[in-house]
Amino acid sequence: RARLILGAAYRRAGQTQSAIEVLAPLAREQQHSAPAHIELAIALGESGRTTDAIGALRRALQLKPGSVDAWRLLAEHLDAIGDADGADRARAAYIKAATKDPRLMEAAAALVDNNLPVADARLRAHLERNPGDVAALRMLAEVAGRLRRYADAQSLLERCLALAPSFDAAHDFVMNPAPDEAQAIRDLRNLMYADVGLVRNERGMRDALARIGDLEAAYPRAGNDLRNLLVVGRLITEAALARRESRGSHYRTDFPKADDTLAKRSFTHLNRVA
C-alpha cells in the first residue's frame, strides 16, 4: 500500500519515470492488485508508452471488470493508436460500469452489444420520463455519434454540461472533433448506396435525408467537394422520394409497379429542398 501511494505521488509530481520504477515491480509482485496495474498504466501513458499502458489496463480489467477508470483510460489509449472499434467498445463498457441506475442497464447492455436501435429507443423512452438524467443523455450522445449524427451528439453533450458542468463523462467527449471531411464523404457514399441505391423505399430515403441533414449541420463550412456532394445527394433523394413508382433503374419496394400517369420528366429544384 505504501509503495502504491509513493508511486502515485511521484506521478502527480510529474516524475513519471520514478513512478514507473516503483509501480512496475509492485504490479509484478502484486499480480492480483487492480489498483497497482491502473496506477502503473496511468504512469506509462503519461510517459508516452501507450502500448504498455493498454496492456496494464487490460490486466486491471481482468481483475476488476467493473473498473470505471480502467475502461475510460483504455478507450482513450485505443483512440490514440487508431483502434476506433476497440475504443468504442471500451467507451460502451465504461458507460455501463459508470451507470448505477438499474433503469439504464438494458440500454447500456444494448450499447455494449452495438444494438443501436434498441439502445436509442430505451434511452429516449427513459428521457421522456427523466429529461434531466445526464447519464442517459451522455449514453444517447454515444448512440448518435456511432450513427454519425454528429450534430445530435454535440447537442446532447451540451445539454449534459448545461445540467451538470462537472460531468466528466461529457467533458471527455465534447471536445473531440468531428471526423475529417474525407470520412464524411465516405459516410455519405455509404448511406446513398444503402438507402438510395437501385432498390429504395420511403423509410430508407427519409432516413438518408435525415443523415444528410446531420452531415450538413456537422460541417457548416464544408469544402467544395463535400458541400457539392451533399447538395447532389439531397436532390437525388428528394427526386426519388417524389417519384412514387418503379421505372427503369429506379425501383421502389413500396411502389413496385410503374404508374403510367408519371411517364414523363419531372424536375427537382434546389430551392425547394434546401
Secondary structure, DSSP 8 states (H G I E B T S, - for coil): -HHHHHHHHHHHTT-HHHHHHHHHHHHHH-TT-HHHHHHHHHHHHHTT-HHHHHHHHHHHHHH-TT-HHHHHHHHHHHHHTT-HHHHHHHHHHHHHHH---GGGHHHHHHHHTT-HHHHHHHHHHHHHH-TT-HHHHHHHHHHHHHTT-HHHHHHHHHHHHHH-TT-HHHHHHHTS----HHHHHHHHHHHHHHHBSSEE-HHHHHHHHHHHHHHHHH-TT--HHHHHHHHHHHHHHHHHHH--S-BTTBEETTB-S--GGG-S-----HHHH-
